[in-house]
Amino acid sequence: MSKITAVLAFAIVIFSPIISRAQLLPGGNVYGGAAYADSVDVVNRLTFKGWNASFEDLPLHRRPWFGVVLDGSGIYRKGVNQYNLVLGPRASKNYGKWRIFVDVMGGIQQTKSSDQEFHPVIVDAGGGVDRKLPFRHFSWRFQFDYVHSHLLSANQNDYRGSTGLVWRF
């Protein structure tokens, strides 16, 4: 086998997963940032700091405004840790260097407080805006979410704002 054939075979093996991945994921983005949350239940109003991250896939080539989002967050304060994992659709619209979006997602929450742990079902509705940066494939995001859960015969309403870096692919 010649060197050219070996190099060509090696290149095909290395680049074929990238080509396949590009066909499976025609577009999307990955986001990570800092979050600030305000939680209100029947008696208490608590503030939290933490993180928020998401992965958005734009599965329909002919409908670039429609995406599917997997969003995770962790917010903390002394004695309380809360994690959310939600999935749902997102609609967006581009205006020059700006991209606005809205989403409605459902999922589960894990709340640890002292020696107790709860796992309520949650609904997350929100939206935000991405601003393209001068660096290729990067944007800055401002995102706001309303998270509703029902736990121990009480409604809990959380409001979360986050900001951070977006990598578009």
Residue, then its C-alpha position, 0 to 999 in steps of 0.5 A: m500500500s502506498k503512502i498516499t493511499a494510507v494517508l487518504a484512508f486515515a483521513i477518511v476514517i478521521f473525518s467521516p464522523i465529523i461529516s456524519r455529525a454535521q448531517l445529523l446536527p445541521g445547526g445549534n448552539v451550546y450555552g454556559g453562564a452564571a445565574y441568579a434566582d429568586s424563589v418564592d413559596v408560600v412563606n419564604r422568599l429566597t435568593f440563589k446564585g449558581w449556573n445555567a447551561s443548555f444545548e440547542d439543536l436545530p433539527l429542521h433545515r427548512r425551519p431554522w427558527f425551531g429548536v429543541v433545547l436541553d437546559g440544566s441549572g444549579i442554584y445554591r444558597k447556604g443549606v439549599n441546593q437546587y438542580n433543574l433539568v428540562l427539555g422542550p421546544r424553542a422558537s427564535k428570530n434573527y434581527g441582524k446581530w441579535r437573536i431573540f427566542v422564547d421557550v417552554m420546557g418541562g422536566i424535573q427538579q432536585t432540591k436538597s435542604s438539610d437532610q431532606e430531598f425532593h423531586p417535583v415536576i417543573v414547567d419552565a417558560g422563558g426567553g432571551v436574546d443573543r448578541k453576536l460577538p466579533f469572534r466567529h461562532f460566539s454570542w453573548r446571551f441574556q436569558f430569563d426564565y419562570v419555573h413553576s413547581h408544586l411540592l408538598s401541597a404548595n406552589q413554588n415560583d422561581y424566577r431565574g436570570s442568567t448571562g453567559l457565552v454561546w458557541r454556535f455550530 
